Amino acid sequence: MARIFQIPLNEHPEILLNKAQQMALANQVHFIADQVEGHFSGKGLEGTYRFEKEMIVVNVAKKPPFVTWNMVERMLHRFFA
């Protein structure tokens, strides 16, 4: 079951993407990105994102069964913060 999260932008998309790419490398997460949209996968988590106005809209298509949706949301906020 997929779930969509909306995360407010705190910085310019380019800065956020640079931080997210560094975090992805450090955590062995596959992250393909640009300033419009992208996708990620790793550690049992798969999804896409897109920038919309002052938000990042993240669609998580797959997660490990032992990880709660609240945990996923917290991870996404750290990843895209």
C-alpha positions as CSV (number, residue, x, y, z in Angstrom):
1,M,0.0,0.0,0.0
2,A,1.5,3.4,-1.1
3,R,1.3,6.6,0.9
4,I,1.8,10.2,0.0
5,F,3.5,12.7,2.2
6,Q,3.8,16.5,1.8
7,I,6.8,18.1,3.3
8,P,7.2,21.9,3.4
9,L,10.3,23.3,1.7
10,N,12.7,25.0,4.2
11,E,15.4,25.7,1.6
12,H,15.9,26.1,-2.1
13,P,15.4,22.8,-4.0
14,E,19.0,22.6,-5.2
15,I,20.3,22.9,-1.6
16,L,17.9,20.2,-0.4
17,L,18.8,17.9,-3.3
18,N,22.6,18.2,-2.5
19,K,21.9,17.3,1.1
20,A,19.6,14.4,0.2
21,Q,22.2,13.0,-2.3
22,Q,24.9,13.1,0.4
23,M,22.6,11.4,2.9
24,A,21.7,8.8,0.3
25,L,25.3,8.0,-0.4
26,A,26.1,7.7,3.3
27,N,23.1,5.3,3.8
28,Q,23.5,3.3,0.6
29,V,20.2,4.5,-0.9
30,H,19.8,4.8,-4.7
31,F,18.7,8.4,-5.4
32,I,18.1,9.8,-8.8
33,A,17.1,13.4,-8.6
34,D,16.6,16.8,-10.3
35,Q,14.8,20.0,-9.2
36,V,11.5,18.8,-10.6
37,E,11.2,15.1,-9.6
38,G,13.1,11.9,-8.8
39,H,13.0,8.5,-7.2
40,F,14.8,6.6,-4.4
41,S,15.2,3.1,-3.3
42,G,17.1,1.3,-0.6
43,K,16.8,-0.5,2.7
44,G,13.4,-1.8,1.7
45,L,12.0,1.7,0.9
46,E,11.0,2.8,-2.6
47,G,9.3,5.9,-3.8
48,T,9.2,9.0,-5.9
49,Y,9.1,12.7,-5.2
50,R,8.2,15.9,-7.0
51,F,8.5,19.6,-6.1
52,E,5.2,21.5,-6.1
53,K,5.3,25.2,-5.2
54,E,6.6,25.3,-1.6
55,M,6.3,21.6,-0.9
56,I,7.9,18.3,-1.7
57,V,5.3,15.6,-2.4
58,V,6.7,12.2,-1.7
59,N,5.0,9.0,-2.8
60,V,6.3,6.0,-0.9
61,A,5.4,2.9,-2.9
62,K,7.1,0.2,-0.7
63,K,8.3,-0.1,2.8
64,P,9.5,-2.9,5.0
65,P,6.6,-4.5,7.0
66,F,8.3,-3.8,10.4
67,V,8.6,-0.1,9.7
68,T,5.6,2.0,10.6
69,W,4.3,4.9,8.5
70,N,5.2,7.3,11.3
71,M,8.8,6.1,11.1
72,V,8.8,6.5,7.3
73,E,7.5,10.1,7.7
74,R,10.2,11.0,10.2
75,M,12.9,9.5,7.9
76,L,11.5,11.5,5.0
77,H,11.6,14.8,7.0
78,R,15.2,14.1,7.9
79,F,16.1,13.1,4.3
80,F,14.5,16.2,2.7
81,A,15.2,18.7,5.5
